[in-house]
Each structure stands twice: as C-alpha cells, then as structure tokens.
Amino acid sequence: MARDLENYMRPDVKSTPFCPGCGHGILMNTILRAIDELHLNMNDMLFVSGIGCAAWIPSPHFNADTLHTLHGRAIAFATGAKMFNPKLTTMVISGDGDLTSIGGNHLIHAARRNTDLTVICANNMIYGMTGGQVASTSPVGSITSTTTEGNIYRPFDLCKLVLAAGASYVARYSVTQPLSLVNAIKKALNVHGFAFIEVLSPCPTQFGRRNQYDSPAEMLKMLSEMCISKEEAEQLSREELRGRIITGEFSDDGI
Amino acid sequence: MHWKETDSILSPGTYYFSGNEAVAEGAIAAGCRYYGGYPITPSSEIMERISVRFGEVNGVFMQMEDEIGSICSMIGAVWAGAKAMTATSGPGFSLMQEAIGYAAITETPLVIIDIQRAGPGTGQSTKVASGDLMQAKWGSHGDYQIIALSPWSVQEMYDLTIEAFNLAEHYRVPVFLMGEEAVGHLRERIDVSATVRICDRRKEPGAPPFGTEADDGVPPMPAFGEGERLLVTGSTHNEFGIRKTDDPVTHSKLVTRINNKILKNREEIIQADAYYLDDAKVVILAYGFTARSALFAVDRLRRDGKEVGLLRLKTMWPFPDHIIREIGGSVKKVFVPEMNRGQIIGEVMKYAGSEVIAYNQTDGEIIHPHRIMEEVRKLV
C-alpha cells in the first residue's frame, strides 16, 4: 500500500491477513484512495462488515469507527446506524457470500428503500474463509470443495439484481481496473441513496488452485482479459459475451 | 451519575391502555428513539403505536424485512447512540437468537419485548402461553447472561419496559420483557407519574469500551461518530475491541466477565413479590399472567383458612435461586403452575429442597384461578 494512505490505517496495524495474490489488498487501497481524494474525515465515517475475508478489509485495519457484524447482516446493522445518525458516512464492505447469499434479503431491501449507504461487494466467486465452497456467484462449471464435478447452477448477476431492487448507483469493476474503481467509489460515496459496487477480486487460494489458474498473476491476467466495458459489450453477440464480465456503471440516478 | 429524573412524555394521570400500548409508551418514556420491527401476532400493536408516536418525539422507526434485520438494525442504531427496542413473538424471537448472542458479547444494551404465544412452530398465534422462558435464557449459542422480566399487568407493561431500558443501559446487556398474549391484549387503567427515573449510557472518552479491571465490571460505552474510532466485533476481543480469536486468556476473561456482571449483581437486579409467606405450608410459585390467577386463588384459600402463600417472580433471569432456597427451607410444598410443559419448575427443583409439584397447561388458554384453587386444595 502506498505510504501516503498509511494515515488511514490503525497505527498498530502492520500487515493485512490476506493470502498472497488475494485481490482484497488492491480493493483496500482503492477504497482509501477514494476517501483520500474526496478529503473525507475518518471521524465521520463508519465501516460495517459481515463475516468472511472481505469483512476484514475495514476491521480492524481502517482507522475509523468499524462494526464487524454477523454473517450476512452487515447491511441491516448499517441501516440502523445510518438511520439513527445520518451524519455518519456509512460504507459496507463485505464478500459475495455474505452480502448476496445469506444476506441477500437485506441487500435487496436496502436497495429498495434507497438507504444512503455505499456497499462494496468483494466478489471472489467462492467462500474463501471456510475452505472454498461453491457460492451464489460461482460460474457454471466452477470446481469448488462442494462441487468437485463442477457447479451446475447459474450465478447471480449482482448488478442486475441490485438495480432491479431500486439502487441509485450500481457499478461493477475488477481489481485489475483500479483507476475506474477509485472513480466509482468516489461517485458511490457522493450518491444520496443506495450505491452498490461489485468488485471482482481474485481468490487464488480457494478458487484459482481448483480451476487451473497456475499462479495469482495468471489469475489476474485472465480476469483482466475477461472484463470488457459496457460499451464494448453492446457490440458483441450473446455467443461472444459468454464467459466475459461486463464492467462499468449500470445506474447513476442519484448523481 | 448516569441516573436522572426526567419529565414524563405523557402528561401524568390515569390512562386506559392495552398492555401492548403501555409497552410503547413505557419505551418512549425511557428514552427509546429507535425501533426496528417486523409484524407478528400478538405483538404488532406495539410497533403500530411506536410508528405513530415516534413522529411526535423524533424517534426513528424502521419496519425491517424480517426479525433478523430488526434486531441487527437495532444493534447498529444503539452503537450510533440510540436506546432501541423491538417487539416480537415466538417465531420472531427464534430468528433473533443469533444476534442476541452478538449483543451479549459486544455488550450492546437492547430491549426486546416477547409477547409469548402458543408454540412450537407457528402454533396458535393468537393464543397465550409462556413457552419462551428457557429460550430467553438459552436461545443463543455459547455462555452468556441476559435479564428477563415477567409483567402481570398493563401497569407493569409500562413500568417494567422502563425498568428494562434502565437495566439494559446499566449492565450493557440485552433485556427481555417476557409478556404473554393475555397481558399484551388486556386493557386496564394505569397511572403515569410526572417524572420517570432513567439510566443513561455512561461515557468515559478514551477508556477501554470492552473491559474492566474487575471480573464483573461494566465498561463505559461510547458511540460511533464521537471520534473514538471504535472497533466493535462479535468475535472474541480484548478491552479495546481488537480481535483475539486464538488467545485463551482473552476469551476466558471476556466470557467470565459478561456472565459475572449479571450473576454477581443478581441480588441487585432481582425483583419478586411475596404474599402470605410467613406461615405458609404450601407456596405457589408463579409469574406473568398466571400469577394473577394464583393471587386470586391464594386470597380465596386464605379466607378458607388454608395456609397458602404466593411467591411471584418479576425477574425470571437471572434466576432468584437465593429466594427459592430460603422458601424451600421453610415450606413443605411448592406448587408451580405454568402455561408450558414445565420450564421454570426445573429451576425451582434445583434450589427448593422441598417437594415441588407441577401444574402444566398448554391449551392456549390462561390458567383459571379455580383450577389453581382445586389443585392447591389437594396439597393442604
């Protein structure tokens, strides 16, 4: 992490707990960079997270109020805090399993209410912390510890889901697109309403090693190649879009 | 001091309320300004009244997507500085259990009103029972303590709701008001006094928010946005909130203290009322709505010269074992009528030392005074 962002970290934090090659460190950097560029005061910020690897991005690392909650419930906790004290700039940072599977109901209802929260969903397409089980975001065919023959179910398109539920701002980027990601987080923080960013973050330890990615670098490279912009996607046929990840902003009503 | 007298929000006087309405008014009087709820019979009138009255007192009312959302949003609001409440019944209380454990380990003051109905499962949603008392004590996993109160009148639905908030704040613990359908829907006159004694959160900027020197202490509680840069986590944590998930000493210290802070102070917490105990040979031990029937029965039996007394528990948890030991030592028989298949009787048997007789009724109806009189006549 760039030295100029160290002020945003708790003084006693010397390292992060993420595995080598994990995308969450890059995500952590982009979140803090967005906060830095917006000149936000960490005393006014509340970071809420659930359970899982991504939930450790803010807790204990960020030098602000942090609420590390129950599995799946981060958005519900954040709703109460934000509604009672609207002065708190409230950001939820958690994983795909946490926010969209066990916590899916809270996600769609907060989007429906358009509660003024920024939700960052670190999507590694698998349950990382518990040992690599299939998730509601794992692509069809993924090998996981509970789908050793390949996942047969389709994954959620999280952006479509949250958009349909009524969110003001919805975007998807990969950690291989850090500058776009910083801009998206800045926009999300400025939105008065529910802002949701799906961030594709590779998990070489649990996903990569089971799915023929020989190294974290190769996984990042593949992720980078799979991502195409919304505009590029419009030019492609359904067939050509198979296996691609469409990135960009899908709604910016609140801006 | 964090205790203060405040003016009542309702003008002092006599009101004719249902138990559920009285709970809503008691909460507002105690300073409750966040409510996260989900509809469930027979508690919904509490939420309905709060939704109207919060508009008048600048409270924040959120009807959440489910009971899990309700309790979790409450915990978020409490750490943002609110006094918060929710009300529910059996199925919703079941859904809240995981978060109750979270509140226990993070020492988050909460007030949960459980208007008990006949279970298990969906059971009889409009019928009365007291089937959730052991769930109140043991519902979430791990070792923790809570406080549970048992009201028997509309007046107590008001008074004990205020008491529940005060205990929650004083001990930083979830407190349950274990009402029953019958008292939730009962209408009675209640007196509202001019002032209300309330306990406010103790602040001590810079002090560790999750630990004390003493093994039974209650730390001060800051809020988000006060510049304390809090670390709140449901994982095992040290006194500053830093996760210590593989340190045996930290875990043992934390779990011991959150248990001790209630158990070692139980004589200060516990309230029970005694009737005709001095010369009683048979004592009825009752709580909640059943205690009303029991008092009626005891009054009548006394008129007939029967040496019968009543111990009425207002505090269910922590359990008043010292009172039961004392009574068990001086009476021959303890009669325990309950609207369940025998929950509190197990605790009574642990401590009474005398013969303990059960009367269990689970038909969705209150226990009639005449049933109690009939049963007790067989014992004296």
Interface residues (C-beta under 8 A of the other chain):
Chain A: R10 D12 M42 N43 D44 L46 V48 S59 P60 N63 A64 D65 T66 L67 H68 T69 L70 R73 A76 F77 A78 T79 G80 A81 K82 M83 F84 N85 K87 L88 N105 H106 H109
Chain B: R33 Y34 G36 V60 M62 M64 E65 D66 I68 G69 C72 S73 M74 I75 G76 A77 V78 W79 A80 G81 A82 A84 E98 A99 Y102 A223 F224 G225 G227 E228 R229 L230 L231 V232 T233 G234 S235 G241 I242 R243
